[in-house]
Amino acid sequence: MTVAPLRIGTRGSELALWQARHVAARLAARGAPVELVIVKTAGDRITDVPLSQVPGKAFFTKELEDALLARQIDLAVHSLKDVATALPDGLALGAVLEREDPRDALVARGAASLEALPAGARVGTSSLRRRALLARVRPDLELAELRGNVPTRLERLAEGGYDALLLAAAGLVRLGLAGEITERLPLERFLPAVAQGAMAIELRAADAATRAAIAPLDHAPTRAATAAERALLARLEGGCSVPVGAYAQLVGDELELAASVVALDGRRAAEARRRGPAGDPEGLGRALAEELLARGAREILDEIRGGATA
């Protein structure tokens, strides 16, 4: 009897395909037949407008989730930082894979570090969080919008349109481009985006067979850490339109979570850190979010959202 292959939905970018092929290879090694199905998302189509200015959410996941619900695919592979904190009814995260380097990376021409960039250097990034953090530590730099996949961004740097770029280290590593990294920015000053560096596999919640097939790919420490970060983000009602940084890691039998909300001009920030039981990552995330709100994050977020309350 022929077993139907697991249909893996993915975006068509180089990084998304790398991630989907990585999952496919691990499943195939366990004897599961697989095939890739490329799905184009809104984030792939809208390339001339900053995502922070595009109405709505789930720019890189909605069409994949629609395909799951329509049973056109059996699972979808995502960068977990792209996945909304509230999933559509009927869908679930079946596995969270072990995290790659969560840090932001500087890729620069003619400078050995962020500190070595000359005043007025043009730095490209599409992230409000990175822009806010840069404005905080290097207000003398010129920040410029940058969209496109990783190779395209590197090409624009090489062509001279920018003096440096800020990218996720994980994407560069996965694409074999770690040698392009000038500096990996320290977590103490540059908290990453929620779940940065982690990959997730989404599936239909009722699909027990697919859940069982992908269960061995789940990495419990990464799932716990990102669950805390995502719970914090959910309480802050954040997404790509708010500059929230967060990073959780296991410390013994506890989970330690650090987070920050930074004003877009870099002049104000709410920061906090706490530990909690590793068995309740969501509770830790919500508690730290409340602490951030009490420390001034509410006012920063209200200003960014034009007066909406957190």
FENHU-V943906 format. One line per field, one symbol per residue. ss: DSSP state (H for helix, E for strand, L for the rest). burial: b if it has 16 or more other ideal C-beta (glycine too) atoms within 10 Angstrom, else e. Layout:
ss->???
burial->???
This chain:
ss->LLLLLEEEEELLLHHHHHHHHHHHHHHHHLLLLEEEEELLLHHHHLLLLLHHHLLLLLLLLHHHHHHHHLLLLLEEEEEHHHLLLLLLLLEEEEEELLLLLLLEEEEELLLLLLLLLLLLLEEEELLHHHHHHHHHHLLLLEEEELLLLHHHHHHHHHLLLLLEEEEEHHHHHHLLLHHHLLEELLLLLLLLLLLLLLEEEEEELLLHHHHHHHHHHLLHHHHHHHHHHHHHHHHHLLLLLLLEEEEEEEELLEEEEEEEEELLLLLLEEEEEEEEEHHHHHHHHHHHHHHHHHHHHHHHHHHHLLLLLL
burial->eeeeebbbbbbebbbbbbbbbebbebbeeeeeebebeebebebbeeeeebbbeeeeebbbbbbbbebbeeeebbbbbbbbbbbbbeebeebebbbbbebbbbbbbbbbeebeebeebeeebbbbbbbbbbbbbbbbebeebebbebbebbeebbebbeeeebbbbbbbbbbbbbbebeebbbbbbeeeebbbbbbbbbbbbbbbeebeebbebbeebbbeebbbbbbbbbbbbbbbebbbbbbbbbbbbeeeeebbbbbbbbbbebebbbbbeeebebebbbebbbbbbebbbebebbebbeebeeeeeb
